[in-house]
Every structure is written in C-alpha cells, then in structure tokens.
Amino acid sequence: MTLDDLLRAAVTTRVVEGRGSLDRLGELTREIGGSRVLLVSDPGVVAAGHAGRAQRILESAGLDVALFHDVVENPTTDTLALGLDVAKDHRPDVYVAVGGGSSIDAAKGIDFLDVCGGEMADYWGHDKATAPLRPLVAVPTTAGTGSEVQSFALISDAETHRKMACGDPSAAPRIALLDPELTVTMPREVTAMTGLDTLAHAVESAVAKPRDPSTDGRSRDYAREACRLALRALPRVLDRGDDLDARADMLRASALAGLAIEHAMLGAAHAMANPLTRHHGVPHGLAVGTMLPHVVRFNAADPAARSVYAELARAAGLEGSDEDALAAELAERLGAILDATGLPSRLAAHGTASDGVPALAKEAAEQWTAGFNPRTVGAPEFEALLGGAL
C-alpha cells in the first residue's frame, strides 16, 4: 500500500496537502456546506499571521467568520467555556481550527458543547455525542498530535487537571489541510517537541494492544510509515527549519501516526508523560520523547513487540543482525534524535528527584494508556523506567 493509499484509507477525514494549500481553505469549507465559520486558534498562531490569513481567505470566499483565539496549551474546560460563548453568539455551521493540537482539540470540544450541551465530562470516552457534531476543517501549524485526523479531543478539567479523552465518530475533522509552509514559523524548540510526539505516537501505537483488533494491521501500516518518515525528516528540520520537503514529511508522519492511534492507542511513555507534565512542567512532547527509548528497551523483552520494533527499524533503513539488534538500534536512534534536539534529556534537569519517583510511578500506573502497553506495567515497572531516566 502506497503512502497516498494510506492517507486515502482514512474514511472520515479527507487529507489535502501541499505547499500553499491554505489558499484552498475557502473553497474547501464551502464544499462541505459552510457559511458561518467559527475560526479557532491561539495567540501564537495569531502573532505569526496564520489565523489572520485564514480569516481573509474564508471571508474572500463569502463566509461569515468569527475568530476565537484564546486557546491555551493543553486546553481546559475553562478554555471551552470562553469559546462556547463566542459560538453561541455567532451560531456557526462549520468550525475551522488553525493551530496545533490544542486548537484542533478545543474546536472539537466547543463543537461537543455547542451541539450537545452539558459538560465536557459527559463525553469522556467514545460514542457519547447525542447528535452529530458540526463539520470541522483542521489546519495544523505543528507536526505532532495528529488531532487533524482523529475523532478524539484531549481536554483537561480546569479544577482537577485530569485529562479527558472525549471522542465520537462525528468529531473527526471532515478535512485535514496539510500545508508545510505554515509549520516553518515554529520555533526550533517547538519543532523538536512536536516531532518527538509524532515519533512517540508512531512507535507506541505500533506495539500497543489494539482498541479495534479488526483494524490492527492497518494501524501498523500507518505507524510504520509514520516512523519511517519522522526518523528521516525530523533531523533534517532540526538542522534546517526552512526545508519544506522535510516539513511536508513531518506533517504526513503526524497525520499517519494520528490515524494509527485511532485504532491502537498508546502505551507506557504516554502514561508517564502526563504526571511529568502535571507535576514538573515537562512539555508533553519532551516528556514522551525522553521516556520512549527506555520504554522500547523495556517492551523489547516481549517477543511480539520486539518483532514489531525490528520491522520499524528495517523500514527506516536501520541495520541489525537479528530482531534483538534491530530493536536496540531503534532505541539508540530515538535517543540520538532526542540528543540532537538540544533539549534536556534527563528528568533531573526538570527538578525530578529520586524521592519523587514513587508518586510519579503510582500516577502513571493509573493512566488509561498504561493498559494498552504490550507488557504489563504497574507502579514497580514505572519506578524502574523513571529511575532510569533521571
């Protein structure tokens, strides 16, 4: 199956890609029946000029646009409440999100509340929408979360800080518009962290227990190609931020890894990332990128996971005499890319101390992604993994 075939296999989301493809935003939004648009973005994307350009393109196509640009990183229920006020005033029939995963997730969350009412916690889980959501066009300006092709939104409770995965088939964006020119304005640090997130999505979803066993093979196709692209392209964009071919590959990798998550979910690295972000402020992409090589080495003790890791390594052009060597080479390459970002690669740099590891491990064991890891992980295993990354 070719890369284009893989992208077309995303039944619910049409993927439109290419340099300058943002110019098609107006026509594409009109094609899905939009006339009144709620444009969702964040202050950084507004400052970069992308939100304003998107609004002008939409308005030039005859669409009535209201802009909500107060999305914060890791959007909360408070963020959604602000956006819902704008939606109630404007009465949109289509949503357009321009930004990273936070903006796309926020648009989905506002859509849930606008159409279905209630509170976000009512939709924690899957298939809980009481009516079909309004269509969404997702325009990612980062290459990391894969939210542009997913039916889930990750929203944090503003009081408890608990992340809620809220999903419904109608929440999947109708169109994902991948324009690499929009990602060039990302600071190198953001490019690095979102790229690490893409790699973690690909590697973890490849070996995770499938949410839907009937689509497990397709999920691995997505994950393998995402891993191959990201291992090749991420070092290039770290070295040269204006490499548009590499930027395009990272956007494709992010979307493919996002599709993989739809079927196979994630694992231990993501389970540890949430408490690291919550208690020590480690940015999500850096947290999963830091823990991923340790998790690969841990999971490689499982024969089935080791075989998949070897497959990922071969697809990426890595060499090894057998599956053990290939899995080890994959872990080494992931560690080398983390080092190449120039970001702190040890948890101690973020204030994590050995006496705080047990509490982090206990919280990691309670994360829903832990249950999809190929090897059983509880607090003792998480203590060893976190301790190894200090």
TORKOL-4160 file (C-alpha; in steps of 0.2 Angstrom, whole numbers, padded with zeros to 4 digits, m for minus):
390
<pt num="1" X="0000" Y="0000" Z="0000"/>
<pt num="2" X="0007" Y="0017" Z="m0005"/>
<pt num="3" X="0008" Y="0032" Z="0006"/>
<pt num="4" X="m0006" Y="0040" Z="m0004"/>
<pt num="5" X="m0017" Y="0024" Z="m0002"/>
<pt num="6" X="m0014" Y="0025" Z="0017"/>
<pt num="7" X="m0020" Y="0043" Z="0018"/>
<pt num="8" X="m0035" Y="0039" Z="0007"/>
<pt num="9" X="m0039" Y="0025" Z="0019"/>
<pt num="10" X="m0044" Y="0037" Z="0032"/>
<pt num="11" X="m0063" Y="0036" Z="0028"/>
<pt num="12" X="m0069" Y="0050" Z="0039"/>
<pt num="13" X="m0056" Y="0063" Z="0035"/>
<pt num="14" X="m0051" Y="0070" Z="0018"/>
<pt num="15" X="m0032" Y="0074" Z="0018"/>
<pt num="16" X="m0027" Y="0089" Z="0007"/>
<pt num="17" X="m0009" Y="0093" Z="0006"/>
<pt num="18" X="0004" Y="0103" Z="m0002"/>
<pt num="19" X="0014" Y="0119" Z="m0002"/>
<pt num="20" X="0002" Y="0134" Z="m0002"/>
<pt num="21" X="m0014" Y="0123" Z="0000"/>
<pt num="22" X="m0020" Y="0135" Z="0014"/>
<pt num="23" X="m0026" Y="0146" Z="m0001"/>
<pt num="24" X="m0039" Y="0132" Z="m0004"/>
<pt num="25" X="m0047" Y="0134" Z="0013"/>
<pt num="26" X="m0062" Y="0145" Z="0007"/>
<pt num="27" X="m0067" Y="0133" Z="m0007"/>
<pt num="28" X="m0065" Y="0118" Z="0004"/>
<pt num="29" X="m0075" Y="0125" Z="0018"/>
<pt num="30" X="m0089" Y="0130" Z="0006"/>
<pt num="31" X="m0088" Y="0112" Z="m0002"/>
<pt num="32" X="m0094" Y="0104" Z="0015"/>
<pt num="33" X="m0108" Y="0116" Z="0017"/>
<pt num="34" X="m0101" Y="0130" Z="0027"/>
<pt num="35" X="m0107" Y="0148" Z="0028"/>
<pt num="36" X="m0105" Y="0154" Z="0045"/>
<pt num="37" X="m0087" Y="0149" Z="0052"/>
<pt num="38" X="m0080" Y="0149" Z="0070"/>
<pt num="39" X="m0062" Y="0150" Z="0067"/>
<pt num="40" X="m0052" Y="0143" Z="0082"/>
<pt num="41" X="m0034" Y="0147" Z="0085"/>
<pt num="42" X="m0021" Y="0153" Z="0098"/>
<pt num="43" X="m0011" Y="0169" Z="0102"/>
<pt num="44" X="0005" Y="0162" Z="0095"/>
<pt num="45" X="m0003" Y="0157" Z="0078"/>
<pt num="46" X="m0012" Y="0174" Z="0078"/>
<pt num="47" X="0005" Y="0183" Z="0080"/>
<pt num="48" X="0013" Y="0173" Z="0066"/>
<pt num="49" X="m0001" Y="0179" Z="0055"/>
<pt num="50" X="m0008" Y="0162" Z="0050"/>
<pt num="51" X="m0025" Y="0165" Z="0059"/>
<pt num="52" X="m0027" Y="0182" Z="0050"/>
<pt num="53" X="m0023" Y="0175" Z="0033"/>
<pt num="54" X="m0035" Y="0160" Z="0036"/>
<pt num="55" X="m0049" Y="0173" Z="0040"/>
<pt num="56" X="m0046" Y="0183" Z="0025"/>
<pt num="57" X="m0046" Y="0168" Z="0014"/>
<pt num="58" X="m0063" Y="0162" Z="0021"/>
<pt num="59" X="m0071" Y="0179" Z="0020"/>
<pt num="60" X="m0065" Y="0181" Z="0002"/>
<pt num="61" X="m0075" Y="0165" Z="m0001"/>
<pt num="62" X="m0090" Y="0174" Z="0005"/>
<pt num="63" X="m0090" Y="0165" Z="0023"/>
<pt num="64" X="m0096" Y="0174" Z="0039"/>
<pt num="65" X="m0081" Y="0172" Z="0051"/>
<pt num="66" X="m0080" Y="0174" Z="0070"/>
<pt num="67" X="m0062" Y="0172" Z="0077"/>
<pt num="68" X="m0059" Y="0164" Z="0094"/>
<pt num="69" X="m0041" Y="0164" Z="0098"/>
<pt num="70" X="m0039" Y="0162" Z="0117"/>
<pt num="71" X="m0034" Y="0143" Z="0116"/>
<pt num="72" X="m0020" Y="0138" Z="0128"/>
<pt num="73" X="m0008" Y="0124" Z="0128"/>
<pt num="74" X="m0017" Y="0108" Z="0134"/>
<pt num="75" X="m0035" Y="0116" Z="0133"/>
<pt num="76" X="m0045" Y="0116" Z="0148"/>
<pt num="77" X="m0064" Y="0116" Z="0152"/>
<pt num="78" X="m0062" Y="0135" Z="0156"/>
<pt num="79" X="m0055" Y="0137" Z="0138"/>
<pt num="80" X="m0070" Y="0129" Z="0131"/>
<pt num="81" X="m0082" Y="0140" Z="0141"/>
<pt num="82" X="m0074" Y="0155" Z="0133"/>
<pt num="83" X="m0075" Y="0148" Z="0116"/>
<pt num="84" X="m0093" Y="0142" Z="0118"/>
<pt num="85" X="m0099" Y="0160" Z="0122"/>
<pt num="86" X="m0092" Y="0165" Z="0105"/>
<pt num="87" X="m0100" Y="0150" Z="0097"/>
<pt num="88" X="m0117" Y="0155" Z="0105"/>
<pt num="89" X="m0116" Y="0172" Z="0098"/>
<pt num="90" X="m0110" Y="0168" Z="0081"/>
<pt num="91" X="m0121" Y="0152" Z="0078"/>
<pt num="92" X="m0108" Y="0143" Z="0066"/>
<pt num="93" X="m0112" Y="0129" Z="0055"/>
<pt num="94" X="m0094" Y="0124" Z="0052"/>
<pt num="95" X="m0078" Y="0125" Z="0063"/>
<pt num="96" X="m0061" Y="0129" Z="0056"/>
<pt num="97" X="m0046" Y="0126" Z="0068"/>
<pt num="98" X="m0029" Y="0134" Z="0063"/>
<pt num="99" X="m0015" Y="0129" Z="0075"/>
<pt num="100" X="m0008" Y="0115" Z="0085"/>
<pt num="101" X="m0017" Y="0100" Z="0093"/>
<pt num="102" X="m0023" Y="0112" Z="0106"/>
<pt num="103" X="m0033" Y="0122" Z="0094"/>
<pt num="104" X="m0040" Y="0107" Z="0085"/>
<pt num="105" X="m0045" Y="0099" Z="0101"/>
<pt num="106" X="m0053" Y="0115" Z="0108"/>
<pt num="107" X="m0063" Y="0116" Z="0092"/>
<pt num="108" X="m0069" Y="0099" Z="0094"/>
<pt num="109" X="m0073" Y="0102" Z="0112"/>
<pt num="110" X="m0083" Y="0118" Z="0109"/>
<pt num="111" X="m0092" Y="0109" Z="0095"/>
<pt num="112" X="m0097" Y="0095" Z="0108"/>
<pt num="113" X="m0104" Y="0108" Z="0120"/>
<pt num="114" X="m0112" Y="0119" Z="0107"/>
<pt num="115" X="m0122" Y="0104" Z="0098"/>
<pt num="116" X="m0125" Y="0093" Z="0113"/>
<pt num="117" X="m0125" Y="0104" Z="0128"/>
<pt num="118" X="m0120" Y="0098" Z="0146"/>
<pt num="119" X="m0102" Y="0097" Z="0152"/>
<pt num="120" X="m0086" Y="0090" Z="0144"/>
<pt num="121" X="m0085" Y="0076" Z="0156"/>
<pt num="122" X="m0102" Y="0070" Z="0149"/>
<pt num="123" X="m0092" Y="0065" Z="0133"/>
<pt num="124" X="m0077" Y="0057" Z="0142"/>
<pt num="125" X="m0075" Y="0041" Z="0132"/>
<pt num="126" X="m0082" Y="0037" Z="0115"/>
<pt num="127" X="m0098" Y="0037" Z="0105"/>
<pt num="128" X="m0107" Y="0049" Z="0118"/>
<pt num="129" X="m0112" Y="0063" Z="0107"/>
<pt num="130" X="m0131" Y="0065" Z="0107"/>
<pt num="131" X="m0131" Y="0072" Z="0090"/>
<pt num="132" X="m0119" Y="0073" Z="0075"/>
<pt num="133" X="m0106" Y="0087" Z="0078"/>
<pt num="134" X="m0104" Y="0101" Z="0065"/>
<pt num="135" X="m0091" Y="0098" Z="0052"/>
<pt num="136" X="m0073" Y="0104" Z="0056"/>
<pt num="137" X="m0059" Y="0108" Z="0044"/>
<pt num="138" X="m0042" Y="0106" Z="0053"/>
<pt num="139" X="m0027" Y="0116" Z="0048"/>
<pt num="140" X="m0012" Y="0110" Z="0058"/>
<pt num="141" X="0003" Y="0123" Z="0061"/>
<pt num="142" X="0013" Y="0110" Z="0070"/>
<pt num="143" X="0018" Y="0092" Z="0066"/>
<pt num="144" X="0014" Y="0082" Z="0082"/>
<pt num="145" X="m0003" Y="0077" Z="0089"/>
<pt num="146" X="m0011" Y="0070" Z="0074"/>
<pt num="147" X="m0028" Y="0078" Z="0080"/>
<pt num="148" X="m0031" Y="0083" Z="0062"/>
<pt num="149" X="m0037" Y="0066" Z="0058"/>
<pt num="150" X="m0043" Y="0059" Z="0075"/>
<pt num="151" X="m0061" Y="0058" Z="0082"/>
<pt num="152" X="m0054" Y="0062" Z="0100"/>
<pt num="153" X="m0051" Y="0078" Z="0109"/>
<pt num="154" X="m0040" Y="0079" Z="0124"/>
<pt num="155" X="m0047" Y="0091" Z="0136"/>
<pt num="156" X="m0041" Y="0094" Z="0154"/>
<pt num="157" X="m0053" Y="0098" Z="0169"/>
<pt num="158" X="m0049" Y="0115" Z="0175"/>
<pt num="159" X="m0050" Y="0110" Z="0193"/>
<pt num="160" X="m0043" Y="0093" Z="0194"/>
<pt num="161" X="m0031" Y="0094" Z="0179"/>
<pt num="162" X="m0036" Y="0077" Z="0174"/>
<pt num="163" X="m0035" Y="0074" Z="0155"/>
<pt num="164" X="m0051" Y="0068" Z="0147"/>
<pt num="165" X="m0051" Y="0059" Z="0130"/>
<pt num="166" X="m0068" Y="0063" Z="0123"/>
<pt num="167" X="m0072" Y="0055" Z="0106"/>
<pt num="168" X="m0086" Y="0052" Z="0093"/>
<pt num="169" X="m0085" Y="0047" Z="0075"/>
<pt num="170" X="m0093" Y="0064" Z="0070"/>
<pt num="171" X="m0079" Y="0073" Z="0079"/>
<pt num="172" X="m0066" Y="0068" Z="0067"/>
<pt num="173" X="m0062" Y="0083" Z="0055"/>
<pt num="174" X="m0070" Y="0082" Z="0039"/>
<pt num="175" X="m0055" Y="0089" Z="0030"/>
<pt num="176" X="m0036" Y="0090" Z="0036"/>
<pt num="177" X="m0027" Y="0103" Z="0026"/>
<pt num="178" X="m0008" Y="0100" Z="0027"/>
<pt num="179" X="0002" Y="0115" Z="0021"/>
<pt num="180" X="0021" Y="0114" Z="0026"/>
<pt num="181" X="0023" Y="0132" Z="0024"/>
<pt num="182" X="0013" Y="0135" Z="0040"/>
<pt num="183" X="0025" Y="0125" Z="0050"/>
<pt num="184" X="0041" Y="0135" Z="0046"/>
<pt num="185" X="0036" Y="0148" Z="0059"/>
<pt num="186" X="0038" Y="0136" Z="0073"/>
<pt num="187" X="0052" Y="0139" Z="0084"/>
<pt num="188" X="0066" Y="0126" Z="0084"/>
<pt num="189" X="0061" Y="0120" Z="0101"/>
<pt num="190" X="0043" Y="0118" Z="0096"/>
<pt num="191" X="0048" Y="0109" Z="0081"/>
<pt num="192" X="0058" Y="0097" Z="0091"/>
<pt num="193" X="0045" Y="0093" Z="0104"/>
<pt num="194" X="0031" Y="0091" Z="0092"/>
<pt num="195" X="0042" Y="0080" Z="0081"/>
<pt num="196" X="0046" Y="0069" Z="0097"/>
<pt num="197" X="0027" Y="0067" Z="0100"/>
<pt num="198" X="0025" Y="0061" Z="0082"/>
<pt num="199" X="0039" Y="0048" Z="0084"/>
<pt num="200" X="0031" Y="0043" Z="0101"/>
<pt num="201" X="0014" Y="0041" Z="0093"/>
<pt num="202" X="0021" Y="0030" Z="0079"/>
<pt num="203" X="0032" Y="0019" Z="0090"/>
<pt num="204" X="0019" Y="0016" Z="0104"/>
<pt num="205" X="0004" Y="0013" Z="0093"/>
<pt num="206" X="0014" Y="0001" Z="0083"/>
<pt num="207" X="0015" Y="m0011" Z="0098"/>
<pt num="208" X="0000" Y="m0006" Z="0108"/>
<pt num="209" X="m0014" Y="m0018" Z="0111"/>
<pt num="210" X="m0027" Y="m0013" Z="0098"/>
<pt num="211" X="m0043" Y="m0004" Z="0103"/>
<pt num="212" X="m0051" Y="m0012" Z="0087"/>
<pt num="213" X="m0042" Y="m0029" Z="0083"/>
<pt num="214" X="m0051" Y="m0029" Z="0066"/>
<pt num="215" X="m0040" Y="m0014" Z="0060"/>
<pt num="216" X="m0024" Y="m0019" Z="0069"/>
<pt num="217" X="m0015" Y="m0022" Z="0053"/>
<pt num="218" X="m0020" Y="m0005" Z="0045"/>
<pt num="219" X="m0014" Y="0003" Z="0061"/>
<pt num="220" X="0003" Y="m0005" Z="0060"/>
<pt num="221" X="0004" Y="0001" Z="0042"/>
<pt num="222" X="0001" Y="0019" Z="0047"/>
<pt num="223" X="0013" Y="0018" Z="0062"/>
<pt num="224" X="0027" Y="0010" Z="0051"/>
<pt num="225" X="0026" Y="0023" Z="0038"/>
<pt num="226" X="0025" Y="0037" Z="0051"/>
<pt num="227" X="0040" Y="0031" Z="0060"/>
<pt num="228" X="0050" Y="0029" Z="0043"/>
<pt num="229" X="0046" Y="0047" Z="0038"/>
<pt num="230" X="0049" Y="0055" Z="0055"/>
<pt num="231" X="0066" Y="0046" Z="0058"/>
<pt num="232" X="0071" Y="0053" Z="0042"/>
<pt num="233" X="0064" Y="0070" Z="0042"/>
<pt num="234" X="0065" Y="0076" Z="0060"/>
<pt num="235" X="0084" Y="0078" Z="0060"/>
<pt num="236" X="0083" Y="0087" Z="0044"/>
<pt num="237" X="0070" Y="0100" Z="0050"/>
<pt num="238" X="0081" Y="0102" Z="0066"/>
<pt num="239" X="0096" Y="0106" Z="0055"/>
<pt num="240" X="0087" Y="0117" Z="0043"/>
<pt num="241" X="0070" Y="0124" Z="0048"/>
<pt num="242" X="0066" Y="0130" Z="0030"/>
<pt num="243" X="0067" Y="0113" Z="0022"/>
<pt num="244" X="0049" Y="0112" Z="0016"/>
<pt num="245" X="0051" Y="0094" Z="0009"/>
<pt num="246" X="0056" Y="0088" Z="0027"/>
<pt num="247" X="0042" Y="0099" Z="0034"/>
<pt num="248" X="0029" Y="0091" Z="0022"/>
<pt num="249" X="0036" Y="0073" Z="0028"/>
<pt num="250" X="0033" Y="0078" Z="0046"/>
<pt num="251" X="0015" Y="0083" Z="0043"/>
<pt num="252" X="0012" Y="0067" Z="0034"/>
<pt num="253" X="0020" Y="0057" Z="0048"/>
<pt num="254" X="0010" Y="0066" Z="0061"/>
<pt num="255" X="m0006" Y="0063" Z="0052"/>
<pt num="256" X="m0002" Y="0044" Z="0049"/>
<pt num="257" X="0003" Y="0042" Z="0067"/>
<pt num="258" X="m0013" Y="0050" Z="0072"/>
<pt num="259" X="m0023" Y="0038" Z="0061"/>
<pt num="260" X="m0013" Y="0024" Z="0070"/>
<pt num="261" X="m0019" Y="0030" Z="0087"/>
<pt num="262" X="m0037" Y="0029" Z="0081"/>
<pt num="263" X="m0035" Y="0010" Z="0081"/>
<pt num="264" X="m0021" Y="0005" Z="0093"/>
<pt num="265" X="m0020" Y="0019" Z="0106"/>
<pt num="266" X="m0004" Y="0022" Z="0115"/>
<pt num="267" X="0007" Y="0015" Z="0129"/>
<pt num="268" X="0019" Y="0017" Z="0144"/>
<pt num="269" X="0028" Y="0033" Z="0138"/>
<pt num="270" X="0012" Y="0042" Z="0137"/>
<pt num="271" X="0007" Y="0036" Z="0154"/>
<pt num="272" X="0022" Y="0043" Z="0162"/>
<pt num="273" X="0021" Y="0059" Z="0152"/>
<pt num="274" X="0005" Y="0065" Z="0160"/>
<pt num="275" X="0012" Y="0066" Z="0178"/>
<pt num="276" X="0028" Y="0073" Z="0172"/>
<pt num="277" X="0019" Y="0087" Z="0164"/>
<pt num="278" X="0007" Y="0090" Z="0178"/>
<pt num="279" X="0020" Y="0090" Z="0192"/>
<pt num="280" X="0036" Y="0095" Z="0184"/>
<pt num="281" X="0031" Y="0106" Z="0170"/>
<pt num="282" X="0039" Y="0095" Z="0157"/>
<pt num="283" X="0032" Y="0099" Z="0140"/>
<pt num="284" X="0022" Y="0084" Z="0133"/>
<pt num="285" X="0032" Y="0081" Z="0118"/>
<pt num="286" X="0049" Y="0081" Z="0128"/>
<pt num="287" X="0041" Y="0070" Z="0141"/>
<pt num="288" X="0036" Y="0056" Z="0129"/>
<pt num="289" X="0052" Y="0059" Z="0119"/>
<pt num="290" X="0063" Y="0057" Z="0135"/>
<pt num="291" X="0054" Y="0041" Z="0141"/>
<pt num="292" X="0052" Y="0032" Z="0124"/>
<pt num="293" X="0070" Y="0024" Z="0122"/>
<pt num="294" X="0068" Y="0017" Z="0139"/>
<pt num="295" X="0051" Y="0010" Z="0135"/>
<pt num="296" X="0057" Y="0002" Z="0119"/>
<pt num="297" X="0071" Y="m0007" Z="0128"/>
<pt num="298" X="0058" Y="m0012" Z="0141"/>
<pt num="299" X="0045" Y="m0018" Z="0129"/>
<pt num="300" X="0058" Y="m0027" Z="0118"/>
<pt num="301" X="0058" Y="m0041" Z="0131"/>
<pt num="302" X="0041" Y="m0046" Z="0124"/>
<pt num="303" X="0044" Y="m0056" Z="0108"/>
<pt num="304" X="0029" Y="m0049" Z="0098"/>
<pt num="305" X="0034" Y="m0031" Z="0102"/>
<pt num="306" X="0052" Y="m0035" Z="0098"/>
<pt num="307" X="0047" Y="m0041" Z="0081"/>
<pt num="308" X="0037" Y="m0025" Z="0078"/>
<pt num="309" X="0051" Y="m0014" Z="0083"/>
<pt num="310" X="0063" Y="m0024" Z="0071"/>
<pt num="311" X="0050" Y="m0020" Z="0057"/>
<pt num="312" X="0050" Y="m0002" Z="0061"/>
<pt num="313" X="0069" Y="m0002" Z="0061"/>
<pt num="314" X="0070" Y="m0011" Z="0045"/>
<pt num="315" X="0058" Y="0001" Z="0037"/>
<pt num="316" X="0068" Y="0016" Z="0042"/>
<pt num="317" X="0084" Y="0008" Z="0035"/>
<pt num="318" X="0092" Y="0004" Z="0051"/>
<pt num="319" X="0103" Y="m0012" Z="0051"/>
<pt num="320" X="0105" Y="m0026" Z="0064"/>
<pt num="321" X="0109" Y="m0045" Z="0063"/>
<pt num="322" X="0093" Y="m0050" Z="0071"/>
<pt num="323" X="0077" Y="m0044" Z="0080"/>
<pt num="324" X="0086" Y="m0040" Z="0096"/>
<pt num="325" X="0099" Y="m0030" Z="0087"/>
<pt num="326" X="0086" Y="m0020" Z="0077"/>
<pt num="327" X="0076" Y="m0016" Z="0092"/>
<pt num="328" X="0091" Y="m0010" Z="0101"/>
<pt num="329" X="0096" Y="0000" Z="0086"/>
<pt num="330" X="0079" Y="0008" Z="0086"/>
<pt num="331" X="0080" Y="0013" Z="0104"/>
<pt num="332" X="0098" Y="0020" Z="0101"/>
<pt num="333" X="0091" Y="0031" Z="0086"/>
<pt num="334" X="0077" Y="0038" Z="0096"/>
<pt num="335" X="0089" Y="0043" Z="0110"/>
<pt num="336" X="0101" Y="0051" Z="0097"/>
<pt num="337" X="0087" Y="0061" Z="0090"/>
<pt num="338" X="0082" Y="0067" Z="0107"/>
<pt num="339" X="0100" Y="0072" Z="0110"/>
<pt num="340" X="0100" Y="0081" Z="0093"/>
<pt num="341" X="0086" Y="0092" Z="0099"/>
<pt num="342" X="0097" Y="0100" Z="0112"/>
<pt num="343" X="0084" Y="0099" Z="0125"/>
<pt num="344" X="0087" Y="0091" Z="0142"/>
<pt num="345" X="0086" Y="0073" Z="0140"/>
<pt num="346" X="0087" Y="0068" Z="0159"/>
<pt num="347" X="0072" Y="0071" Z="0171"/>
<pt num="348" X="0084" Y="0078" Z="0184"/>
<pt num="349" X="0085" Y="0093" Z="0174"/>
<pt num="350" X="0067" Y="0097" Z="0176"/>
<pt num="351" X="0068" Y="0095" Z="0195"/>
<pt num="352" X="0063" Y="0077" Z="0196"/>
<pt num="353" X="0072" Y="0069" Z="0211"/>
<pt num="354" X="0073" Y="0050" Z="0216"/>
<pt num="355" X="0062" Y="0053" Z="0231"/>
<pt num="356" X="0048" Y="0059" Z="0220"/>
<pt num="357" X="0048" Y="0044" Z="0208"/>
<pt num="358" X="0036" Y="0033" Z="0218"/>
<pt num="359" X="0022" Y="0046" Z="0217"/>
<pt num="360" X="0025" Y="0049" Z="0198"/>
<pt num="361" X="0025" Y="0030" Z="0195"/>
<pt num="362" X="0009" Y="0027" Z="0205"/>
<pt num="363" X="0000" Y="0041" Z="0195"/>
<pt num="364" X="0007" Y="0034" Z="0179"/>
<pt num="365" X="0000" Y="0017" Z="0183"/>
<pt num="366" X="m0017" Y="0025" Z="0184"/>
<pt num="367" X="m0016" Y="0032" Z="0167"/>
<pt num="368" X="m0028" Y="0024" Z="0154"/>
<pt num="369" X="m0014" Y="0022" Z="0141"/>
<pt num="370" X="m0004" Y="0011" Z="0153"/>
<pt num="371" X="m0017" Y="m0003" Z="0150"/>
<pt num="372" X="m0013" Y="m0003" Z="0131"/>
<pt num="373" X="0006" Y="m0006" Z="0133"/>
<pt num="374" X="0011" Y="m0023" Z="0126"/>
<pt num="375" X="0020" Y="m0028" Z="0143"/>
<pt num="376" X="0011" Y="m0026" Z="0159"/>
<pt num="377" X="0016" Y="m0010" Z="0168"/>
<pt num="378" X="0012" Y="m0006" Z="0186"/>
<pt num="379" X="0020" Y="0006" Z="0199"/>
<pt num="380" X="0036" Y="m0005" Z="0201"/>
<pt num="381" X="0039" Y="m0005" Z="0182"/>
<pt num="382" X="0036" Y="0013" Z="0181"/>
<pt num="383" X="0048" Y="0017" Z="0195"/>
<pt num="384" X="0062" Y="0007" Z="0186"/>
<pt num="385" X="0058" Y="0016" Z="0170"/>
<pt num="386" X="0058" Y="0034" Z="0178"/>
<pt num="387" X="0073" Y="0030" Z="0188"/>
<pt num="388" X="0082" Y="0025" Z="0173"/>
<pt num="389" X="0079" Y="0042" Z="0165"/>
<pt num="390" X="0084" Y="0053" Z="0180"/>
